[in-house]
Amino acid sequence: MSNKKEELLKEIERLISYDSKEQQTINPDYLEYLQIDDLLSIKKSLLKRVGKLSSDDIEWLQQFKKDS
């Protein structure tokens, strides 16, 4: 299991726990079946639903920003 996948899984868990009092977790065994693109797509979808980015999310997304 790659570190990148684990990081994305933690980000997704934080997004699904965004306004919850309880921490939501996802079974890490799913990482065996999901590709990085799948996880990025899930995260992107969740970010649209949340509608508001946390400072950690903004920082994380900045790494993908293309310099002009």
For each residue, the residues with C-beta under 8 A, 3 or more apart:
1: 5 6 28 31 32
2: 5 6 36
3: 6 7
4: 7 8 36
5: 1 2 8 9 31 34 36 39
6: 1 2 3 9 10 28 31
7: 3 4 10 11
8: 4 5 11 12 36 39 40 43
9: 5 6 12 13 26 28 30 31 39
10: 6 7 13 14
11: 7 8 14 15 43 57 60
12: 8 9 15 16 26 39 42 43 46
13: 9 10 16 17 23 24 25 26
14: 10 11 17 18 54 56
15: 11 12 18 43 46 47 50 57
16: 12 13 20 24 26 46
17: 13 14 20 22 23 24
18: 14 15 50 54
19:
20: 16 17 23 24
21:
22: 17
23: 13 17 20
24: 13 16 17 20
25: 13
26: 9 12 13 16 30
27: 30
28: 1 6 9 31
29: 32
30: 9 26 27 33 34
31: 1 5 6 9 28 34
32: 1 29
33: 30
34: 5 30 31 38 39
35: 38 39
36: 2 4 5 8 39 40
37: 40 41
38: 34 35 41 42
39: 5 8 9 12 34 35 36 42 43
40: 8 36 37 43 44
41: 37 38 44 45
42: 12 38 39 45 46
43: 8 11 12 15 39 40 46 47
44: 40 41 47 48
45: 41 42 48 49
46: 12 15 16 42 43 49 50
47: 15 43 44 50 53 57
48: 44 45 51
49: 45 46
50: 15 18 46 47 53
51: 48
52:
53: 47 50 57 58 61
54: 14 18 57 58
55: 58 59
56: 14 59 60
57: 11 15 47 53 54 60 61
58: 53 54 55 61 62
59: 55 56 62
60: 11 56 57 63
61: 53 57 58 64 65
62: 58 59 65
63: 60
64: 61
65: 61 62
66:
67:
68:
